């Protein structure tokens, strides 16, 4: 058994989606001290890297969601 590279220790940061983008590891979570890539206020649940774009789904309709009331499929593209 190997030691985990990343763990939530005594805090639960609720990772729900994870993907690699090149050498970067992307994770959707409820943790605020990770490097954010979007500030929309949506509650992200999964992420997928396709080419230069990222696709993410939200679950804002969850009772715990604090963002907009509708769920979304969001495409994030780099500025050219």
HUQUI-V280767 format. One record per residue. SS is DSSP state (@ for helix, = for strand, . for the rest). PSI is psi in whole degrees, -180 to 180 (999 if undefined). D_CENTER is the distance of its C-alpha to the mean C-alpha in whole Angstrom. Layout:
ss-><SS/SS>
psi-><PSI/PSI>
d_center-><D_CENTER/D_CENTER>
//
This chain:
ss-><././././././././././././././././=/=/=/=/=/././=/=/=/=/=/./././././././././././././././=/=/=/=/=/=/=/././=/=/=/=/=/=/././././././././././././././=/=/=/=/./././.>
psi-><138/149/139/143/-27/134/166/2/-129/-10/140/119/7/57/136/-23/146/142/151/143/98/-123/9/141/120/139/137/135/172/14/134/-9/8/161/112/148/-3/139/34/-18/-3/154/99/138/-25/156/146/131/124/109/-128/-7/157/139/137/148/153/160/64/-21/-6/145/-25/-11/137/4/-156/159/-18/149/152/154/119/135/124/123/147/151/135/999>
d_center-><27/25/23/19/18/15/16/15/19/20/17/15/11/10/8/7/6/7/9/12/13/16/16/13/10/7/4/2/5/8/9/11/13/10/10/8/9/9/11/12/12/10/8/5/6/6/6/9/11/15/17/16/14/10/10/7/9/9/11/13/16/16/18/16/14/15/14/16/18/17/14/13/12/11/13/12/15/16/20/23>
//
